[in-house]
Amino acid sequence: MDDLARLAALHGIATAYHPAADVTVQVPRTTVATVLGLLGVAAETPEDVRASLAEAERAAAERVLPPVLVRWAGEPPPAELASLPAGTRIRLAPERAEADLAGPGVCRGTHPAPPEPAAAAEWETGDAGVLPDGLPLGVHRLSVALPDGRTAGATLILAPDRAPAAPERAHGLLVQLYSLLSERSWGMGDLGDLAALARWAGRTHGAGFIQVNPLHAAVPGHPTDPSPYRPSSRRFPDPVHLRVEDVPEYDRCPEHAALAELAARGGELRREVLEKGALIDRDAVWELKRAALELLYAVPRVPEREADYRRFRAEQGPALDRHADWCAAAEGADPGARADFHRWLVWLTDGQLAAAQRAAREAGMAVGIVHDLAVGVHPEGSDARTGSFHARHTSVGAPPDAFNARGQDWGLPPWRPDRLAATGYAPFRALLRGVFRYAGALRIDHVMGLFRLWWIPEGSPPAEGTYVSYDGEAMLAILVLEAHRAGALVIGEDLGTVEPRVRRALARRGVLGTSVLWFERDWDGARGPLAPQAWRADCLATATTHDLPPTAAKLAGGHVELRDRLGLLTRPAEEERAEDAADTAEWLELLDRLGLDTKGEEAAVRALYGFLLRTPARLVGVWLPDAVGDRRPQNLPGTWDQYPNWRLPVADAGGRPLTLEELAASPRANALLSAVRAGAAGGG
């Protein structure tokens, strides 16, 4: 191993990777040097490399403790502590409620607040063992003084053994919230619609959860980036999802005529989408809602509401102030005069998100709302621009694989692992606490990113990136700890190539996986469709996702025709059609052998979900558009303006948009969901 490779290894940067068991790809040396530079390590010349390597190796040799240690409940203490010499004095300062971590001191949902900090503890190795019994769960500060006079400090994460367990079996719905318009929506689905969907699905069909797209704050602009997976902030929600009429100040606002006129214009936006074939226009919706919310902001809050708002501001601390200042500046306003409006919007949205979760639980849902955590943020957004934790001049993506020969660049700046560790993962803790305030479960997009991410230096193609490692055990411990405090499940999106060690670690700590029917094959055997009994139990199983064709389109081969029309196929259309048809036929043959009725489209869709219910999967999710025969994917990867990604309403088999009320009355939807409920109750 040469000097550059040794230096890279010390900083968690890969110099080679293995896309398959028998394949090794070398990372360009220029990429390795550039990524080292992005982490503040000089590596431009051989002299730089030698000097940086000597410094790094000297620091490693002198280090008493790593920056972060993890102890799982019921397991031995970290080896680094166990190896400290006898007579070492150890002091533990327990976790405290830090305002900048946005700890939910008073939670709006059903989740408890973190415990009050215990008193500091101090002991000597040999007196009470390496770590005495009874230390509270949490993220604590550890200080050590060795007999030879050396001292050191570290963050100690004391985490539960596993995240909260999923029910033995629950079924639910997967939906892109913006796509679900009701007769009260202002041009796109809102949090009032989410609560209504939860009440219907829970009470009528016994659903245990509803999974939604990320509801993170978007980057303002004209047009706004419609992708929910490229937000301005993952920590704070987007007020575009507010149901304006549900804001308590609405009924006390004296501007009745102005509010009525804005509501009428919102109704026109709704009719344009539902009746005239228009796309969902988030910018137009927000323009109207913002005008209405400005009127409501001017209404004096009653004392109880004002006290609640002040409490929320105190809980969220400086991070909320920075986000609000950024939002004000992004719209061209003076932050001093406008920031409080944006803080207030976050508070309102937090309240309606919590109300949706309460509605779900009151409807009998075992889990409730499953929120989605995007893998990163927009490079010009609030999170990236108001902190120092994101790397500059690089983005994350994926290396070349069988599905994308050029690799992928997602345009999202990564967190710097060194700065995360130096703060005891404070940004990650704050992010999770914020989302868990109103979540029954959390889906982690690209959960492998807890362990490593593919960094692409600015100006380089995706294929010339490299993997940068994170402290996966520390990240996972934080995730499990905050999920435990919230009493919420964790679901990892682990589709695609996943290192076996990563999948084992996630399963060991109770993080559910994601299994999509069309991808589940016996890859180590005959490569045919995986029999139901061979599926893993600890997962969310579904037939499709937002990035894949709805099931009706897959059965008919419509997605191949769509990609052909848009010029997205990389092989002759005939080959694509034949391969896709053979894939579908294999699955239908398996369903037939299992005695599931596949005659006709509706029956075949029911059969596919019936198959999922024969697997041991703890959670089975129905893609809501499948319930009404929608054929249009919500997102078509590889397209930008060629396809209306993230802007389509839920529609029936003929492409006619449906309201939530029409969907709830749909014979097709009720037949599918009744069959799923019966299958779940009967064990498939």
C-alpha positions in Angstrom: 0.0 0.0 0.0 1.5 3.3 -1.1 1.5 6.5 0.9 -1.7 7.9 -0.7 -3.6 4.7 -0.1 -2.5 4.7 3.6 -3.5 8.3 4.0 -6.8 7.6 2.4 -7.5 4.6 4.6 -6.8 6.7 7.7 -9.6 9.1 6.6 -12.1 6.5 5.5 -11.6 7.1 1.7 -11.7 4.0 -0.6 -9.0 3.6 -3.2 -10.9 0.7 -4.7 -14.3 -0.8 -4.5 -16.1 -4.1 -5.4 -19.3 -3.8 -7.4 -19.5 -7.6 -7.5 -17.8 -10.4 -5.5 -15.2 -11.0 -8.2 -14.8 -7.5 -9.5 -12.5 -4.8 -8.2 -12.5 -1.2 -9.6 -9.6 1.1 -8.8 -10.5 4.7 -7.9 -8.6 7.4 -9.8 -5.7 8.8 -7.8 -6.8 12.3 -8.6 -10.2 11.5 -7.1 -8.6 10.2 -3.9 -6.4 13.3 -3.6 -9.4 15.6 -4.3 -11.6 14.0 -1.7 -8.8 14.2 0.9 -8.6 17.9 0.1 -12.3 18.3 0.7 -11.8 16.9 4.2 -9.0 19.5 4.8 -6.1 17.0 4.2 -3.4 18.3 1.9 -2.6 15.7 -0.8 -1.9 17.6 -4.0 1.8 16.6 -4.2 3.9 13.7 -3.0 5.4 16.0 -0.4 1.9 16.9 0.8 0.9 13.3 1.0 4.0 12.3 3.1 3.6 15.2 5.5 -0.2 14.6 5.9 0.5 10.9 6.4 3.1 11.5 9.1 0.8 13.8 10.9 -2.2 11.4 10.7 -0.1 8.4 11.9 1.3 10.4 14.8 -2.1 11.5 15.8 -3.4 7.9 15.6 -0.5 6.7 17.7 -1.0 9.3 20.4 -4.8 9.0 20.5 -6.1 7.6 23.8 -9.8 7.3 22.7 -11.6 7.7 19.4 -14.0 10.7 19.2 -17.1 8.5 19.6 -17.7 5.3 21.5 -20.8 3.1 21.4 -22.1 0.8 24.0 -25.2 -1.3 23.2 -27.5 -2.2 26.2 -26.7 -5.7 27.5 -23.4 -5.9 25.6 -19.7 -5.5 26.8 -18.3 -2.0 27.0 -16.2 -0.6 24.1 -12.8 -2.3 23.7 -11.1 1.1 23.9 -12.4 1.6 27.4 -11.6 -1.9 28.4 -8.0 -1.5 27.4 -7.4 1.6 29.6 -4.8 1.0 32.3 -5.8 0.3 35.8 -6.1 3.5 37.9 -7.5 5.6 35.0 -10.0 8.1 36.3 -13.2 8.3 34.2 -15.8 11.0 34.5 -19.2 10.8 32.6 -21.2 14.0 32.1 -24.8 12.7 31.2 -26.7 14.1 28.3 -28.5 17.3 28.8 -31.4 18.9 26.9 -29.5 21.0 24.4 -31.7 23.6 22.7 -29.7 23.5 19.5 -30.5 19.8 19.3 -34.2 20.6 19.1 -35.0 18.1 21.8 -38.8 17.8 22.0 -39.2 19.0 25.6 -43.0 18.9 25.2 -44.0 16.6 22.4 -47.2 17.1 20.4 -47.6 13.4 19.5 -47.6 10.3 21.6 -43.9 10.2 22.0 -42.1 10.9 25.4 -39.5 13.5 25.8 -35.9 12.5 26.5 -35.3 11.9 30.2 -33.9 14.6 32.4 -30.1 14.3 32.8 -28.7 12.4 35.7 -25.9 13.7 37.9 -22.3 13.3 36.6 -20.6 10.1 37.6 -16.9 9.5 38.3 -15.0 6.4 39.0 -11.6 4.7 38.6 -10.9 1.6 36.5 -10.6 -1.3 38.8 -13.2 0.2 41.3 -16.5 -0.2 39.4 -15.5 -1.9 36.2 -15.0 0.0 32.9 -18.6 1.3 33.0 -20.7 1.0 36.1 -24.2 -0.4 35.9 -27.2 1.8 35.7 -25.9 4.5 33.4 -28.8 6.1 31.5 -29.3 5.7 27.8 -28.2 8.8 25.9 -25.3 10.6 24.3 -22.9 11.5 27.1 -19.5 13.1 27.4 -16.7 11.0 28.7 -13.4 12.3 30.1 -10.5 10.1 31.2 -7.3 10.9 33.1 -4.6 8.2 32.7 -2.1 7.4 35.5 0.7 8.8 33.3 -0.9 12.2 33.2 -2.5 12.0 29.8 -6.1 13.1 29.4 -8.7 12.5 26.7 -12.4 13.0 26.0 -14.9 11.2 23.8 -18.6 11.1 23.1 -20.2 7.9 24.6 -23.5 6.7 23.0 -25.4 4.3 25.3 -28.0 2.9 23.0 -30.8 0.2 23.4 -30.0 -3.2 21.9 -32.6 -2.7 19.2 -35.1 -0.3 17.7 -38.7 -0.8 18.7 -40.2 -4.0 17.2 -42.7 -4.0 14.4 -46.1 -5.7 14.8 -46.2 -9.3 13.8 -48.2 -8.2 10.7 -49.6 -4.9 9.6 -50.7 -3.7 6.2 -50.9 -0.1 5.0 -50.8 2.4 2.2 -47.9 4.1 0.4 -48.8 7.5 -1.1 -47.2 10.7 -2.4 -49.1 13.2 -0.4 -49.1 16.0 -3.0 -50.8 13.6 -5.5 -53.8 13.0 -3.2 -56.3 15.9 -3.7 -59.5 16.1 -1.8 -62.5 18.4 -2.4 -60.9 20.8 0.1 -57.4 20.8 -1.3 -55.8 24.0 -2.7 -54.3 22.3 -5.8 -52.3 19.6 -4.1 -52.7 17.1 -1.2 -52.3 18.6 2.3 -52.0 17.5 5.9 -55.8 17.6 6.3 -56.0 15.1 3.4 -53.4 12.9 5.1 -55.4 12.8 8.3 -58.6 12.0 6.4 -56.9 9.2 4.5 -55.6 7.8 7.7 -59.1 7.8 9.3 -60.6 6.1 6.2 -57.9 3.5 5.8 -57.7 2.7 9.5 -61.4 2.5 10.3 -62.7 1.0 7.0 -59.8 -1.3 6.0 -57.9 -1.9 9.3 -54.7 -0.4 7.9 -51.8 -0.1 10.3 -49.8 2.6 8.6 -49.6 5.2 5.8 -46.2 5.9 4.3 -45.7 9.3 2.7 -43.0 11.0 0.7 -40.5 13.3 2.4 -42.4 16.4 3.7 -39.1 18.4 4.2 -38.9 22.1 3.5 -38.4 22.8 -0.2 -36.0 25.4 -1.8 -37.9 28.5 -2.8 -37.8 29.4 -6.5 -39.7 29.7 -9.7 -40.0 27.0 -10.5 -39.3 25.1 -7.3 -37.5 21.8 -7.7 -40.5 19.5 -7.4 -38.5 16.5 -6.1 -39.2 15.8 -2.4 -35.9 14.1 -2.3 -33.8 17.3 -2.8 -35.1 19.5 0.0 -33.8 22.7 1.5 -33.9 21.2 5.0 -34.5 17.7 6.2 -34.9 19.0 9.8 -37.9 21.3 9.2 -41.1 20.6 7.3 -42.6 22.4 4.4 -45.6 24.7 5.1 -47.0 24.2 1.6 -48.6 21.1 3.1 -50.7 23.1 5.6 -54.5 23.0 5.6 -55.1 26.7 5.8 -58.6 26.4 7.2 -57.4 24.2 10.1 -55.1 26.9 11.5 -56.9 28.1 14.7 -56.6 31.7 13.8 -58.5 31.2 10.6 -61.9 31.6 12.2 -60.9 34.7 14.1 -59.3 36.5 11.1 -61.2 39.7 10.2 -60.1 39.5 6.6 -63.0 37.2 5.6 -63.4 38.4 2.1 -59.7 38.1 1.3 -59.5 34.6 2.7 -62.6 33.6 0.8 -61.2 34.9 -2.4 -57.9 33.0 -1.9 -59.8 29.8 -1.0 -61.8 30.2 -4.3 -58.5 30.5 -6.2 -57.2 27.5 -4.5 -60.4 25.7 -5.5 -59.7 26.7 -9.1 -56.2 25.2 -8.9 -57.8 22.0 -7.7 -60.3 21.9 -10.5 -57.6 22.6 -13.1 -55.7 19.5 -11.9 -58.7 17.2 -11.4 -60.9 18.3 -14.4 -58.6 20.0 -16.9 -55.5 17.9 -17.0 -53.2 20.4 -15.4 -50.1 19.3 -13.5 -49.8 20.0 -9.8 -48.2 23.4 -9.5 -46.6 23.7 -6.1 -45.5 27.2 -6.7 -49.0 28.4 -7.5 -50.3 26.6 -4.4 -47.7 28.2 -2.2 -48.4 31.7 -3.6 -52.0 31.4 -2.4 -51.3 29.7 0.9 -48.6 32.2 1.8 -50.9 35.1 1.1 -53.6 33.5 3.3 -51.1 32.6 6.1 -49.8 36.2 6.1 -53.3 37.3 7.0 -53.5 34.7 9.7 -50.1 35.6 11.1 -51.5 39.1 11.8 -54.2 37.7 14.0 -53.2 38.0 17.7 -52.8 34.5 19.3 -54.7 33.6 22.4 -52.5 33.2 25.5 -52.5 29.4 25.3 -51.4 29.5 21.7 -48.8 32.2 22.3 -47.3 30.2 25.2 -47.2 27.1 23.0 -45.4 29.0 20.2 -42.9 30.4 22.6 -42.2 26.9 24.0 -41.7 25.5 20.5 -39.2 28.3 19.7 -37.3 27.6 22.9 -37.2 23.9 22.2 -36.0 24.3 18.6 -33.4 26.9 19.6 -30.9 28.5 17.3 -31.3 26.0 14.5 -34.9 27.2 13.9 -33.7 30.8 13.9 -31.1 30.1 11.3 -33.6 28.3 9.1 -36.1 31.1 9.4 -33.5 33.7 8.6 -32.5 31.7 5.6 -36.1 31.4 4.4 -36.6 35.1 4.8 -33.5 35.9 2.9 -34.3 33.4 0.1 -37.5 35.3 -0.6 -35.7 38.6 -0.7 -36.9 39.9 2.6 -35.1 41.4 5.6 -34.6 38.5 8.0 -35.1 40.8 10.9 -38.6 41.7 9.8 -39.7 38.4 8.2 -38.0 35.6 10.1 -40.6 35.2 12.8 -43.2 34.5 10.1 -41.2 31.6 8.9 -40.7 30.3 12.5 -44.4 30.5 12.9 -45.0 28.5 9.7 -42.7 25.7 11.0 -44.7 25.6 14.3 -48.0 25.4 12.4 -46.7 22.6 10.2 -45.3 20.7 13.1 -48.8 20.9 14.8 -50.7 19.6 11.8 -48.2 16.8 11.3 -48.7 15.7 14.9 -52.5 16.0 14.3 -52.2 13.6 11.4 -50.4 11.1 13.5 -53.0 11.4 16.3 -55.7 10.9 13.7 -54.0 7.8 12.5 -53.6 6.3 15.9 -57.2 7.2 16.9 -58.3 5.3 13.8 -56.7 2.2 15.2 -53.5 2.2 13.3 -50.7 0.3 15.1 -48.0 2.4 13.6 -49.6 5.5 12.0 -47.7 7.8 9.7 -44.4 6.5 8.3 -42.3 9.6 7.3 -39.6 9.4 4.8 -36.1 10.8 5.4 -34.3 11.9 2.2 -30.7 11.0 1.8 -29.5 14.6 1.5 -30.3 18.2 0.8 -30.1 20.8 -1.9 -26.7 22.4 -2.1 -28.2 25.9 -2.0 -30.8 25.1 0.7 -31.1 26.0 4.4 -29.3 23.0 5.9 -26.3 23.3 3.6 -26.0 27.1 3.8 -26.6 27.7 7.5 -24.2 25.1 8.9 -20.6 23.8 8.5 -21.4 20.1 8.3 -21.8 19.6 4.6 -18.8 19.2 2.3 -18.4 21.8 -0.4 -17.6 21.1 -4.1 -18.8 17.6 -4.1 -22.1 15.6 -4.3 -23.3 12.1 -3.6 -24.6 9.6 -6.0 -23.9 6.0 -7.0 -21.2 4.2 -9.0 -21.9 2.5 -12.4 -23.9 -0.6 -12.1 -26.1 -2.9 -14.2 -28.9 -0.5 -14.3 -26.9 2.7 -15.0 -23.6 2.3 -16.8 -22.6 5.9 -16.2 -23.4 6.0 -12.5 -25.6 8.6 -10.9 -25.0 12.1 -9.5 -27.8 13.1 -7.1 -26.6 16.7 -6.7 -26.7 16.4 -2.9 -23.7 17.6 -0.7 -22.7 15.0 1.8 -22.2 15.5 5.5 -18.5 15.5 6.5 -17.9 12.5 8.7 -15.1 14.2 10.7 -17.3 17.1 11.7 -20.2 14.9 12.6 -17.9 12.9 14.9 -16.4 16.0 16.4 -19.8 17.2 17.6 -21.1 13.8 18.8 -23.4 13.6 15.8 -25.4 16.6 17.0 -26.9 17.4 13.6 -28.0 13.9 13.0 -29.5 13.7 16.5 -31.4 17.0 16.0 -32.7 15.8 12.6 -34.0 12.6 14.0 -35.6 14.2 17.0 -37.4 16.7 14.8 -38.9 14.1 12.5 -39.7 11.6 15.3 -41.9 14.3 16.9 -44.8 13.3 14.6 -43.8 9.9 13.2 -45.0 6.5 14.0 -42.1 5.1 11.9 -39.3 6.5 9.8 -38.1 5.3 6.5 -34.5 6.0 5.8 -33.8 6.6 2.1 -30.6 4.9 1.0 -30.0 3.6 4.5 -26.6 2.3 3.4 -25.6 6.0 3.6 -25.2 5.5 7.4 -22.1 3.5 6.6 -20.7 5.0 3.4 -21.6 7.4 0.6 -20.3 7.7 -3.0 -18.7 11.2 -3.2 -18.3 12.8 -6.6 -15.9 15.7 -6.8 -17.2 18.8 -8.5 -16.6 18.6 -12.3 -16.1 14.8 -12.3 -18.4 12.3 -13.8 -20.2 9.9 -11.4 -17.9 7.0 -12.4 -14.9 8.9 -11.1 -16.2 9.2 -7.5 -15.2 7.1 -4.5 -16.7 5.8 -1.3 -16.2 7.7 1.9 -16.9 5.8 5.1 -18.9 7.1 8.1 -18.9 5.6 11.6 -21.9 3.3 10.8 -22.1 1.9 14.3 -22.3 5.4 15.8 -24.9 6.6 13.3 -26.9 3.4 13.8 -26.7 3.8 17.6 -28.0 7.4 17.4 -30.9 6.2 15.1 -31.8 3.3 17.5 -31.6 5.6 20.5 -33.9 8.3 19.1 -36.3 5.7 17.7 -36.5 4.1 21.2 -37.2 7.4 22.8 -40.0 8.1 20.2 -41.4 4.6 20.4 -41.2 4.5 16.5 -40.2 1.9 14.0 -37.3 2.3 11.6 -37.4 1.1 8.0 -34.3 1.2 5.8 -34.6 1.5 2.1 -31.9 -1.1 1.2 -32.6 -1.8 -2.4 -29.8 -2.4 -4.8 -26.2 -3.4 -3.9 -25.7 -3.6 -0.1 -22.6 -4.8 1.7 -23.5 -8.0 3.6 -22.0 -6.5 6.8 -24.4 -3.5 6.5 -27.4 -5.6 6.0 -26.4 -7.8 9.0 -25.9 -4.7 11.2 -29.2 -3.2 10.3 -31.1 -6.4 11.0 -29.2 -7.0 14.3 -30.4 -3.6 15.5 -34.0 -4.0 14.5 -34.0 -1.8 11.4 -36.5 -3.3 8.9 -35.5 -3.6 5.3 -37.5 -3.0 2.1 -38.4 -5.7 -0.3 -40.0 -5.0 -3.7 -41.7 -7.9 -5.4 -40.2 -7.5 -8.9 -36.7 -7.5 -7.4 -37.1 -10.6 -5.2 -35.5 -13.5 -6.9 -33.5 -16.6 -6.0 -30.3 -14.9 -7.1 -28.1 -17.7 -5.6 -30.1 -20.5 -7.2 -32.3 -20.8 -10.2 -32.8 -17.0 -10.3 -36.6 -17.4 -10.5 -39.1 -15.5 -8.5 -38.5 -16.0 -4.8 -41.0 -18.3 -3.1 -43.0 -16.5 -0.4 -41.7 -18.6 2.4 -38.1 -17.6 1.5 -38.7 -13.9 2.0 -37.2 -12.2 5.0 -39.7 -11.3 7.8 -38.2 -8.1 9.0 -39.1 -5.9 6.1 -41.7 -3.7 4.5 -42.9 -5.6 1.4 -44.6 -4.0 -1.5 -45.3 -4.5 -5.2 -43.8 -1.2 -6.4 -42.5 2.2 -5.4 -42.6 5.8 -6.6 -39.6 5.2 -8.9 -41.2 2.1 -10.5 -44.2 1.6 -12.7 -47.6 1.1 -11.0 -48.5 -2.6 -11.0 -51.1 -2.2 -13.8 -48.5 -0.7 -16.1 -46.0 -3.4 -15.2 -48.5 -6.1 -16.0 -49.4 -4.6 -19.4 -45.8 -3.6 -20.3 -46.8 0.0 -20.4 -43.7 1.3 -18.7 -41.5 -0.1 -21.6 -43.7 1.7 -24.1 -43.4 4.9 -22.1 -39.6 4.7 -21.9 -39.4 3.9 -25.6 -41.5 7.0 -26.5 -39.2 9.1 -24.4 -36.0 7.6 -25.9 -34.8 6.2 -22.6 -34.2 2.6 -23.7 -30.6 1.5 -24.0 -31.5 -1.6 -26.0 -33.8 -2.3 -28.9 -37.5 -2.0 -27.8 -38.2 -5.5 -28.9 -35.6 -6.9 -26.6 -36.8 -4.8 -23.7 -40.4 -5.9 -24.3 -39.5 -9.5 -24.5 -37.4 -9.5 -21.3 -40.1 -7.6 -19.4 -42.9 -9.8 -20.6 -40.9 -12.9 -19.6 -40.3 -11.4 -16.2 -44.0 -10.7 -15.7 -44.9 -14.2 -17.0 -42.7 -15.9 -14.5 -44.4 -14.1 -11.6 -47.9 -14.8 -12.9 -47.0 -18.5 -13.3 -45.8 -18.6 -9.7 -49.1 -17.0 -8.6 -51.1 -19.5 -10.6 -49.2 -22.4 -9.0 -50.0 -21.0 -5.6 -53.7 -20.9 -6.5 -54.0 -17.2 -6.8 -56.4 -15.9 -9.4 -54.6 -13.8 -12.1 -57.3 -13.7 -14.7 -57.8 -10.0 -15.6 -55.9 -7.0 -14.5 -57.7 -6.3 -11.2 -57.5 -9.9 -10.2 -53.8 -10.0 -11.1 -53.1 -6.9 -9.0 -55.0 -8.5 -6.0 -53.0 -11.7 -6.6 -49.7 -9.9 -6.4 -50.7 -8.3 -3.0 -52.1 -11.6 -1.9 -48.7 -13.1 -2.6 -47.0 -10.5 -0.4 -49.4 -11.5 2.4 -48.1 -15.1 2.1 -44.6 -14.0 2.9 -43.5 -13.5 6.5 -43.0 -9.8 6.0 -44.1 -7.9 9.0 -45.3 -4.9 7.0 -47.1 -5.1 3.6 -47.6 -1.8 1.8 -50.2 -1.1 -1.0 -49.1 1.5 -3.4 -52.2 3.7 -3.4 -52.3 4.3 -7.2 -52.5 0.5 -7.5 -55.8 0.5 -5.7 -57.5 2.4 -8.6 -55.5 1.1 -11.6 -53.3 4.2 -12.1 -50.7 3.5 -14.8 -48.5 6.5 -14.5 -45.3 6.4 -12.4 -44.9 9.4 -10.1 -41.2 9.6 -11.0 -39.3 8.3 -14.0 -35.6 8.1 -13.2 -33.4 9.5 -15.9 -35.8 12.2 -16.9 -36.1 15.9 -16.1 -38.4 17.9 -18.4 -39.3 14.9 -20.6 -41.8 13.7 -17.9 -43.8 15.4 -15.2 -42.1 13.9 -12.3 -43.6 14.6 -8.8 -46.5 16.6 -10.4 -49.2 14.0 -11.2 -52.4 13.4 -9.2 -53.7 9.9 -8.4 -55.8 8.8 -11.4 -58.0 5.8 -12.4 -57.2 3.2 -15.0 -58.3 5.7 -17.7 -56.1 8.4 -16.5 -58.9 10.5 -14.9 -57.7 12.2 -11.7 -59.6 11.1 -8.6 -60.3 13.0 -5.4 -59.8 11.4 -2.0 -63.5 11.2 -1.7 -63.8 9.4 -5.1 -61.0 7.0 -4.2 -62.6 6.1 -0.9 -65.9 5.3 -2.7 -64.1 3.4 -5.5 -65.3 -0.2 -5.8 -61.9 -1.2 -7.2 -60.0 0.4 -4.3 -62.3 -1.1 -1.7 -62.2 -4.5 -3.3 -58.4 -4.6 -3.2 -58.0 -3.2 0.3 -60.7 -5.5 1.7 -58.9 -8.5 0.1 -55.6 -7.3 1.7 -57.2 -6.9 5.1 -58.7 -10.4 4.9 -55.4 -11.8 3.7 -53.5 -10.1 6.6 -56.0 -11.3 9.1 -55.9 -14.9 7.7 -52.1 -15.0 7.5 -52.2 -14.8 3.6 
